[in-house]
Amino acid sequence: MKNKTFLGANVVMLSVANVAREQESLIREKLQIVARELHPSVAEDEEIIRRALFAVRNQAVVFHRYVSVFSVLTASVRDVRTAEVIMDFRGDTISCSCPQDGWCRHKVSVLLSLYQYIDSVQEWASSWRAKKTVNFEALANVRTPDSWLKMADEVLQYYFHEDVEIPSFLFSNIADNALEKLNKQMPFEREWQPIYKLFMELAVLTRLSHRFFMQNHVDAHLYENFIHKRFQSMQQITQSILGISRLFAMDPFLDKMQHLLRELLFAQDGFINQKLNVYLLFWDEVLTEKKRALEELVYLQEQELKYPEILNLFYIILKNDAALEENLQQIRPEHLYLYLGLVKFAFRKQNEQAAEMILRAILPYLKEFIQKVNHFYRANAVSLIHSFYEQTALSEEEELLLYSAFGKDGIHQYSDYLLEHGRYEEWVALHQMYPTSIEHLEYNGLKQVAEEAPDLVLPLYHFYAMEKVKSKSRYNYKQAVRIWKKMKAAAKKAGKMSFWESYIAAVRDQFKRLRALQEEIEKGKLLP
């Protein structure tokens, strides 16, 4: 393209060459992203590059203006329908008016048109095409597990550059991009599509996890987000598998996924909880044959397992209660989250007896476990654990042990239990031990206690009314009066009106200098 000039706002005359040299680093960076995200083995990607090069050679890219104040370049690409492309160098964005998401031939052609003033476009294209090592369509036509795995490896290898570290935040994007390309080669047959997508999800997760742990720095939070996102995607796919007939030809693919799961679970240490979620998902929804479960159990028993708790998974599937009971003789408190996952799995498999055995075995260790849960998530953890134990018949001693383990994070659950058994004195004692607010008290059953044992709630009403008075504002005085009204009603129901009259008189005398409070007490008609 000729080095023509064009007029820009706040700029007298600028040439395309000057803009390209001025923004060289960003142009190179964008083309590196193009080279990473478009794969020469994928027909659609190869077509984008081919047509972009055609547009550059035929001078179909026309630059219109450059607003130097904002570093925004506007261009158009003559195509079947002319496309408008805007490059915002300062905002690090490039947009196109065409409907295609991601990289389109118009964006790439604009980048390459600028790049020709910096370096050789032909060399860039040759370098990109040189990375093509396999024919995706040919591999996709050979329907074997090894062929599918080779496709996944080929796509992912394109993102790996020897020992160069990949920023942790990019792993989710790499997975999304790789799966988008792989899913373009999905079989046409409906019954094969979910198996293909699930296979590729697991292959990508396993390979990227291996790469993740090879790096010098592992960002735990980002890896957890990455594996959780893949887990959610696999959950959706497994739902589509239900109701689809399994073909005998699918067995080798299930075998390969079984091996990939082992690799995910045991190849690297750490994040066992997240990995086990994936493992449980497959054994719950996909690898459902008992013969396969027995083979996996035999394999695991031959290994030196760092987490022998995993054996319990197969004791649950195979309903081997004796082996499960024996394995539960030694509970490792630091792995309690594994047992909770197994409880959920047992309920899903309708093996209530196994779930009950595990719940009873871990009960003595719950308190220590709950205290180690991040306080932001502790209430949710208590709620989940309680939902498990609600399905199990516990003795009174076991129930007290359970609610003691919950502590203040299980006040609501313990309150319900005490109300159900009419233990109102203990209910009051619980809320005196863990004071919160009158609203929280009402949420936890204050109305029922006031109805059944009104004399017991008088100290609670007094405490929360005094808390409102301490704030010394008319709004809070009104709230205190609201509480006192309830206290008066409880005293009347308990036959203690003489106590009430003495009480409210003492309150008035104690706070006689608080005129606003005195006024609110009179308005509330709390006096005898």
C-alpha positions as CSV (number, residue, x, y, z in Angstrom):
1,M,0.0,0.0,0.0
2,K,1.2,3.4,-0.8
3,N,2.4,5.6,2.0
4,K,-0.5,8.0,1.5
5,T,-1.4,10.8,3.9
6,F,-4.7,11.7,5.6
7,L,-6.0,14.5,7.8
8,G,-6.7,13.8,11.5
9,A,-8.2,16.0,14.2
10,N,-5.5,18.0,16.0
11,V,-3.0,16.8,13.5
12,V,-1.9,18.6,10.4
13,M,-0.9,15.7,8.2
14,L,0.0,12.2,9.3
15,S,0.9,9.2,7.2
16,V,-0.1,5.5,7.7
17,A,3.6,4.6,8.0
18,N,4.0,7.1,10.8
19,V,1.0,5.8,12.7
20,A,2.2,2.2,12.2
21,R,5.7,3.0,13.6
22,E,4.2,5.1,16.4
23,Q,1.9,2.2,17.5
24,E,4.4,-0.6,16.6
25,S,4.4,-2.4,20.0
26,L,0.6,-2.6,20.1
27,I,0.3,-3.8,16.5
28,R,2.8,-6.6,17.1
29,E,1.0,-7.5,20.3
30,K,-2.3,-7.8,18.6
31,L,-0.9,-9.9,15.8
32,Q,0.7,-12.2,18.4
33,I,-2.8,-12.7,19.9
34,V,-4.1,-13.4,16.4
35,A,-1.4,-16.0,15.9
36,R,-2.2,-17.6,19.2
37,E,-6.0,-17.6,18.9
38,L,-6.3,-18.6,15.2
39,H,-5.0,-22.1,14.4
40,P,-3.7,-23.0,11.0
41,S,-5.1,-26.5,11.3
42,V,-8.6,-25.2,11.7
43,A,-10.2,-24.6,8.3
44,E,-12.2,-21.5,9.5
45,D,-9.2,-19.9,11.0
46,E,-7.1,-20.5,8.0
47,E,-9.8,-19.0,5.8
48,I,-9.7,-15.8,7.9
49,I,-6.0,-15.3,7.4
50,R,-6.2,-16.2,3.7
51,R,-8.9,-13.6,3.0
52,A,-7.1,-11.0,5.2
53,L,-3.9,-11.4,3.2
54,F,-6.0,-11.2,-0.1
55,A,-7.5,-7.8,1.2
56,V,-4.0,-6.5,1.9
57,R,-2.6,-7.5,-1.5
58,N,-5.5,-6.0,-3.3
59,Q,-5.4,-2.7,-1.3
60,A,-8.9,-3.3,-0.1
61,V,-8.1,-1.6,3.2
62,V,-8.7,2.1,3.2
63,F,-7.6,4.3,6.1
64,H,-9.8,7.4,6.7
65,R,-8.7,9.3,9.7
66,Y,-6.5,9.2,12.8
67,V,-7.6,11.2,15.9
68,S,-4.3,11.7,17.6
69,V,-5.7,13.2,20.8
70,F,-7.5,9.9,21.4
71,S,-5.2,7.6,19.3
72,V,-8.1,6.3,17.3
73,L,-7.7,5.0,13.8
74,T,-10.7,4.5,11.5
75,A,-10.5,2.3,8.3
76,S,-12.8,0.4,6.0
77,V,-12.3,-2.9,4.2
78,R,-13.9,-3.4,0.8
79,D,-15.6,-6.8,0.8
80,V,-18.9,-8.3,-0.3
81,R,-20.2,-5.6,2.1
82,T,-17.8,-2.9,3.2
83,A,-16.8,-3.2,6.8
84,E,-15.9,-0.4,9.1
85,V,-13.0,-1.1,11.5
86,I,-12.0,1.2,14.4
87,M,-8.7,0.8,16.2
88,D,-8.5,2.4,19.6
89,F,-4.8,2.3,20.5
90,R,-5.1,4.0,23.8
91,G,-8.1,1.7,24.9
92,D,-6.3,-1.3,23.4
93,T,-9.4,-2.4,21.4
94,I,-10.3,-3.1,17.8
95,S,-13.9,-3.3,16.6
96,C,-15.6,-4.1,13.3
97,S,-19.1,-3.5,12.0
98,C,-19.4,-7.0,10.6
99,P,-21.5,-9.5,12.7
100,Q,-18.7,-12.0,13.4
101,D,-17.5,-12.3,17.0
102,G,-13.9,-12.5,17.8
103,W,-11.3,-12.2,15.1
104,C,-12.7,-11.5,11.6
105,R,-10.9,-11.1,8.3
106,H,-11.5,-7.3,8.5
107,K,-9.7,-6.7,11.8
108,V,-6.8,-9.0,10.7
109,S,-6.5,-7.2,7.4
110,V,-6.3,-3.8,9.0
111,L,-3.6,-5.1,11.4
112,L,-1.6,-6.6,8.6
113,S,-2.0,-3.5,6.5
114,L,-0.3,-1.5,9.3
115,Y,2.2,-4.3,9.9
116,Q,3.6,-4.0,6.4
117,Y,5.1,-0.7,7.4
118,I,7.0,-2.4,10.2
119,D,7.9,-5.8,9.0
120,S,7.2,-8.5,6.4
121,V,3.6,-9.6,6.2
122,Q,4.7,-12.6,4.0
123,E,7.1,-13.8,6.7
124,W,4.4,-13.4,9.4
125,A,2.0,-15.5,7.3
126,S,4.6,-18.1,6.6
127,S,5.6,-18.4,10.2
128,W,1.9,-18.8,11.2
129,R,1.2,-21.5,8.6
130,A,4.4,-23.4,9.6
131,K,2.7,-24.3,12.9
132,K,0.2,-26.5,11.0
133,T,1.2,-30.0,11.9
134,V,-2.0,-32.0,11.5
135,N,-5.2,-31.9,9.5
136,F,-8.1,-31.5,12.0
137,E,-10.7,-32.7,9.6
138,A,-8.7,-35.9,8.9
139,L,-8.2,-36.5,12.6
140,A,-11.9,-35.9,13.3
141,N,-12.9,-38.5,10.6
142,V,-10.8,-41.1,12.4
143,R,-13.1,-41.7,15.3
144,T,-10.8,-43.1,18.0
145,P,-9.9,-41.8,21.5
146,D,-6.3,-41.3,20.5
147,S,-7.3,-39.3,17.4
148,W,-9.5,-37.0,19.6
149,L,-6.8,-36.6,22.2
150,K,-4.3,-35.7,19.5
151,M,-6.7,-33.0,18.3
152,A,-6.9,-31.5,21.8
153,D,-3.1,-31.7,22.2
154,E,-2.5,-30.0,18.9
155,V,-4.8,-27.1,19.7
156,L,-3.4,-26.6,23.2
157,Q,0.3,-27.0,22.1
158,Y,-0.2,-24.0,20.0
159,Y,-0.6,-21.9,23.2
160,F,2.5,-23.3,24.8
161,H,5.9,-21.8,23.9
162,E,8.5,-24.1,25.4
163,D,9.2,-22.9,29.0
164,V,7.5,-19.5,28.6
165,E,5.1,-19.0,31.6
166,I,1.5,-18.4,30.8
167,P,-0.2,-15.9,33.1
168,S,-2.7,-17.7,35.3
169,F,-5.6,-15.5,34.3
170,L,-5.2,-16.7,30.7
171,F,-6.0,-20.3,31.4
172,S,-9.7,-19.9,31.3
173,N,-9.5,-18.0,28.0
174,I,-7.2,-20.6,26.5
175,A,-9.7,-23.3,27.5
176,D,-12.7,-21.5,26.0
177,N,-10.8,-20.7,22.8
178,A,-9.4,-24.3,22.4
179,L,-12.9,-25.8,23.0
180,E,-14.5,-23.5,20.5
181,K,-12.1,-24.8,17.8
182,L,-12.4,-28.4,18.9
183,N,-16.2,-28.3,18.9
184,K,-16.2,-27.2,15.2
185,Q,-15.1,-30.8,14.5
186,M,-17.9,-32.3,16.4
187,P,-19.6,-35.5,14.9
188,F,-22.9,-35.0,13.1
189,E,-24.6,-37.8,14.9
190,R,-26.7,-36.6,17.8
191,E,-25.8,-39.4,20.2
192,W,-22.1,-38.8,19.7
193,Q,-22.1,-35.0,20.3
194,P,-22.3,-34.9,24.1
195,I,-19.7,-37.7,24.4
196,Y,-17.4,-35.7,22.1
197,K,-17.9,-32.4,24.0
198,L,-17.4,-34.1,27.4
199,F,-14.2,-35.9,26.1
200,M,-12.8,-32.6,24.9
201,E,-13.7,-30.8,28.1
202,L,-11.9,-33.4,30.2
203,A,-8.9,-33.5,27.8
204,V,-8.5,-29.7,27.9
205,L,-8.9,-29.6,31.7
206,T,-6.4,-32.4,32.3
207,R,-3.8,-31.0,29.9
208,L,-4.1,-27.4,31.1
209,S,-4.0,-28.5,34.7
210,H,-0.7,-30.3,34.0
211,R,0.6,-27.1,32.4
212,F,-0.7,-25.0,35.3
213,F,1.3,-26.9,37.8
214,M,4.5,-26.9,35.8
215,Q,4.8,-23.2,36.3
216,N,6.8,-21.6,39.0
217,H,3.9,-19.7,40.4
218,V,0.4,-21.2,40.9
219,D,-2.4,-18.8,41.7
220,A,-4.7,-20.9,43.8
221,H,-7.7,-18.6,43.4
222,L,-7.4,-18.5,39.6
223,Y,-7.0,-22.2,39.3
224,E,-10.1,-22.8,41.5
225,N,-12.1,-20.5,39.2
226,F,-10.7,-22.2,36.1
227,I,-11.6,-25.7,37.3
228,H,-15.0,-24.6,38.6
229,K,-15.9,-23.1,35.3
230,R,-15.0,-26.3,33.5
231,F,-16.9,-28.3,36.1
232,Q,-20.0,-26.3,35.5
233,S,-19.7,-26.8,31.7
234,M,-19.3,-30.6,32.2
235,Q,-22.3,-30.6,34.4
236,Q,-24.5,-29.2,31.6
237,I,-23.1,-31.7,29.1
238,T,-23.8,-34.7,31.4
239,Q,-27.5,-33.6,31.6
240,S,-27.7,-33.9,27.8
241,I,-26.3,-37.4,28.0
242,L,-29.2,-38.7,30.1
243,G,-31.8,-40.4,27.9
244,I,-29.3,-40.9,25.0
245,S,-28.6,-44.5,24.2
246,R,-25.0,-45.7,24.7
247,L,-23.4,-47.4,21.7
248,F,-20.9,-50.2,22.1
249,A,-18.5,-48.1,20.0
250,M,-18.4,-45.5,22.8
251,D,-16.8,-47.8,25.3
252,P,-13.2,-47.0,24.2
253,F,-13.9,-43.3,24.7
254,L,-15.3,-43.9,28.2
255,D,-12.2,-46.0,28.9
256,K,-9.9,-43.1,27.8
257,M,-11.9,-40.6,30.0
258,Q,-11.5,-43.0,32.9
259,H,-7.7,-42.8,32.5
260,L,-7.8,-39.0,32.0
261,L,-9.7,-38.7,35.3
262,R,-7.0,-40.6,37.1
263,E,-4.4,-38.3,35.5
264,L,-6.3,-35.3,36.7
265,L,-6.8,-36.6,40.2
266,F,-3.3,-38.1,40.9
267,A,-0.8,-36.5,38.5
268,Q,-0.3,-33.4,40.7
269,D,-0.9,-32.7,44.4
270,G,-3.3,-30.1,45.6
271,F,-6.9,-28.9,44.9
272,I,-8.2,-32.4,45.7
273,N,-11.6,-31.0,46.6
274,Q,-12.1,-29.4,43.2
275,K,-10.7,-32.4,41.3
276,L,-12.8,-34.8,43.3
277,N,-15.9,-32.9,42.2
278,V,-15.1,-33.7,38.6
279,Y,-14.3,-37.3,39.5
280,L,-17.6,-37.7,41.3
281,L,-19.5,-36.1,38.5
282,F,-18.2,-38.7,36.0
283,W,-18.8,-41.7,38.3
284,D,-22.3,-40.4,39.0
285,E,-23.5,-39.5,35.6
286,V,-21.2,-41.1,32.9
287,L,-19.2,-44.1,34.1
288,T,-22.3,-45.8,35.6
289,E,-21.6,-49.5,35.0
290,K,-20.9,-51.5,38.2
291,K,-18.3,-53.6,36.3
292,R,-16.4,-50.5,35.5
293,A,-16.6,-49.3,39.1
294,L,-15.2,-52.6,40.3
295,E,-12.3,-52.4,37.9
296,E,-11.5,-48.9,39.1
297,L,-11.6,-50.0,42.7
298,V,-9.2,-52.8,42.0
299,Y,-6.9,-50.4,40.3
300,L,-7.0,-47.9,43.2
301,Q,-6.4,-50.6,45.8
302,E,-3.1,-51.5,43.9
303,Q,-1.9,-47.9,44.2
304,E,-0.3,-46.0,47.1
305,L,-3.1,-43.5,47.5
306,K,-2.5,-40.2,49.2
307,Y,-6.2,-40.0,49.7
308,P,-7.5,-43.5,50.6
309,E,-10.9,-41.8,51.3
310,I,-11.5,-42.1,47.5
311,L,-12.0,-45.8,47.9
312,N,-15.2,-45.0,49.8
313,L,-16.7,-43.7,46.6
314,F,-16.6,-47.2,45.1
315,Y,-17.8,-48.9,48.3
316,I,-20.8,-46.6,48.1
317,I,-21.5,-47.5,44.4
318,L,-21.0,-51.2,45.1
319,K,-22.9,-51.1,48.4
320,N,-20.0,-52.7,50.2
321,D,-21.0,-51.5,53.7
322,A,-18.4,-53.7,55.5
323,A,-15.5,-52.3,53.6
324,L,-16.9,-48.7,54.1
325,E,-17.2,-49.2,57.8
326,E,-13.7,-50.5,58.0
327,N,-12.3,-47.6,56.0
328,L,-14.1,-45.2,58.3
329,Q,-12.3,-46.4,61.4
330,Q,-9.6,-43.8,60.8
331,I,-10.9,-40.4,59.9
332,R,-8.5,-37.7,58.9
333,P,-10.0,-34.4,60.1
334,E,-8.1,-32.3,57.6
335,H,-9.8,-34.2,54.7
336,L,-13.4,-33.8,56.1
337,Y,-14.5,-32.0,53.0
338,L,-13.9,-35.2,51.0
339,Y,-16.2,-37.1,53.3
340,L,-18.9,-34.4,52.9
341,G,-18.6,-34.8,49.1
342,L,-19.0,-38.6,49.6
343,V,-22.1,-38.0,51.7
344,K,-23.7,-36.0,48.9
345,F,-22.7,-38.7,46.4
346,A,-24.2,-41.4,48.6
347,F,-27.6,-39.6,48.8
348,R,-27.6,-39.1,45.0
349,K,-27.0,-42.9,44.7
350,Q,-29.8,-43.5,47.1
351,N,-27.5,-45.3,49.4
352,E,-28.8,-43.7,52.7
353,Q,-27.1,-46.3,54.8
354,A,-23.7,-45.4,53.5
355,A,-24.4,-41.7,54.0
356,E,-25.5,-42.3,57.6
357,M,-22.4,-44.3,58.3
358,I,-20.1,-41.4,57.1
359,L,-22.1,-38.7,58.9
360,R,-21.9,-40.6,62.2
361,A,-18.1,-41.2,61.7
362,I,-17.3,-37.5,61.0
363,L,-19.5,-36.1,63.7
364,P,-16.8,-35.8,66.4
365,Y,-14.5,-33.8,64.0
366,L,-17.1,-31.3,62.7
367,K,-16.4,-28.5,65.2
368,E,-12.7,-28.3,64.3
369,F,-13.5,-28.4,60.6
370,I,-16.2,-25.7,60.7
371,Q,-13.9,-23.3,62.6
372,K,-11.4,-23.6,59.9
373,V,-13.9,-22.6,57.1
374,N,-13.5,-19.0,56.0
375,H,-16.0,-17.0,58.1
376,F,-17.5,-15.5,55.0
377,Y,-18.7,-19.1,53.9
378,R,-19.1,-20.7,57.3
379,A,-22.9,-20.1,57.5
380,N,-23.4,-21.7,54.1
381,A,-21.2,-24.6,55.1
382,V,-23.2,-25.1,58.3
383,S,-26.5,-25.0,56.3
384,L,-25.2,-27.6,53.8
385,I,-24.0,-29.9,56.6
386,H,-27.2,-29.5,58.5
387,S,-29.2,-30.5,55.4
388,F,-27.3,-33.8,55.4
389,Y,-27.9,-34.5,59.0
390,E,-31.6,-33.7,58.7
391,Q,-31.9,-36.9,56.7
392,T,-30.3,-39.0,59.4
393,A,-31.9,-40.1,62.7
394,L,-29.5,-39.0,65.5
395,S,-29.6,-39.6,69.2
396,E,-30.1,-36.7,71.6
397,E,-26.4,-36.9,72.4
398,E,-25.4,-36.8,68.8
399,E,-27.7,-33.9,68.1
400,L,-26.2,-31.8,70.9
401,L,-22.7,-32.7,69.5
402,L,-23.8,-31.5,66.1
403,Y,-25.2,-28.2,67.2
404,S,-22.3,-27.6,69.5
405,A,-20.1,-28.0,66.4
406,F,-22.1,-25.4,64.6
407,G,-21.6,-22.8,67.3
408,K,-22.9,-19.3,66.6
409,D,-23.1,-20.1,62.8
410,G,-25.8,-22.7,63.5
411,I,-28.0,-20.6,65.8
412,H,-30.9,-20.8,63.3
413,Q,-30.7,-24.6,63.0
414,Y,-30.3,-25.1,66.7
415,S,-33.2,-22.8,67.4
416,D,-35.5,-24.8,65.2
417,Y,-34.4,-28.0,66.9
418,L,-35.1,-26.6,70.4
419,L,-38.5,-25.2,69.3
420,E,-39.4,-28.5,67.8
421,H,-38.8,-30.2,71.1
422,G,-40.3,-27.5,73.3
423,R,-37.1,-26.7,75.0
424,Y,-37.8,-23.0,75.5
425,E,-35.4,-22.4,78.4
426,E,-32.5,-23.7,76.4
427,W,-33.7,-21.6,73.4
428,V,-33.5,-18.4,75.6
429,A,-30.1,-19.4,77.0
430,L,-28.8,-19.9,73.4
431,H,-29.8,-16.4,72.4
432,Q,-28.5,-14.9,75.6
433,M,-25.2,-16.6,74.8
434,Y,-25.1,-15.4,71.2
435,P,-26.9,-12.0,71.1
436,T,-27.7,-10.6,67.7
437,S,-30.8,-8.4,67.1
438,I,-34.5,-8.4,67.9
439,E,-35.2,-9.0,64.2
440,H,-32.9,-12.0,64.2
441,L,-34.6,-13.3,67.3
442,E,-38.0,-13.0,65.7
443,Y,-36.7,-14.8,62.6
444,N,-35.5,-17.7,64.9
445,G,-38.9,-18.2,66.7
446,L,-39.3,-15.5,69.3
447,K,-43.1,-15.3,68.6
448,Q,-43.5,-19.1,69.4
449,V,-41.6,-18.8,72.7
450,A,-43.5,-15.7,73.7
451,E,-46.7,-17.6,73.1
452,E,-45.7,-20.8,74.9
453,A,-43.5,-19.6,77.7
454,P,-43.9,-15.8,77.9
455,D,-42.2,-15.4,81.2
456,L,-38.9,-16.7,79.7
457,V,-38.6,-14.0,77.0
458,L,-38.9,-11.0,79.3
459,P,-35.1,-10.8,79.9
460,L,-34.5,-10.9,76.1
461,Y,-36.9,-8.1,75.5
462,H,-35.3,-6.0,78.2
463,F,-31.8,-6.6,76.7
464,Y,-32.7,-5.5,73.2
465,A,-34.7,-2.5,74.3
466,M,-31.7,-1.3,76.3
467,E,-29.5,-1.7,73.3
468,K,-31.8,0.6,71.4
469,V,-31.8,3.2,74.2
470,K,-28.0,3.2,74.2
471,S,-28.0,4.6,70.6
472,K,-29.7,7.8,71.9
473,S,-31.8,8.8,68.9
474,R,-35.5,9.3,68.5
475,Y,-35.7,6.6,65.9
476,N,-34.1,4.0,68.2
477,Y,-36.3,5.2,71.1
478,K,-39.3,4.3,68.9
479,Q,-37.7,0.9,68.3
480,A,-37.2,0.4,72.0
481,V,-40.9,1.3,72.6
482,R,-41.9,-1.3,70.0
483,I,-39.9,-4.0,71.9
484,W,-41.4,-2.9,75.2
485,K,-44.9,-3.2,73.8
486,K,-44.1,-6.9,73.0
487,M,-42.6,-7.2,76.5
488,K,-45.7,-5.8,78.1
489,A,-47.9,-8.3,76.1
490,A,-45.7,-11.2,77.2
491,A,-45.8,-10.0,80.9
492,K,-49.6,-9.8,80.7
493,K,-49.8,-13.3,79.2
494,A,-47.5,-14.6,82.0
495,G,-49.6,-13.0,84.7
496,K,-46.8,-10.6,85.7
497,M,-48.4,-7.2,85.2
498,S,-47.2,-6.1,88.6
499,F,-43.7,-6.9,87.6
500,W,-44.2,-4.9,84.3
501,E,-45.5,-1.8,86.1
502,S,-42.5,-1.8,88.5
503,Y,-40.2,-2.4,85.5
504,I,-41.5,0.4,83.3
505,A,-41.5,2.8,86.2
506,A,-37.9,2.0,86.9
507,V,-37.0,2.6,83.3
508,R,-38.7,6.0,83.3
509,D,-36.8,6.9,86.4
510,Q,-33.5,5.7,85.1
511,F,-33.8,7.7,81.9
512,K,-35.7,10.7,83.2
513,R,-33.2,13.1,81.6
514,L,-33.9,11.7,78.1
515,R,-36.9,13.8,77.2
516,A,-37.4,12.3,73.7
517,L,-37.5,8.8,75.2
518,Q,-40.0,9.9,77.8
519,E,-42.2,11.3,75.1
520,E,-42.1,8.1,73.1
521,I,-42.9,6.0,76.2
522,E,-46.0,8.2,76.7
523,K,-47.0,7.9,73.1
524,G,-46.6,4.2,73.2
525,K,-49.0,3.9,76.1
526,L,-46.7,1.8,78.1
527,L,-47.6,3.3,81.4
528,P,-50.2,1.6,83.7
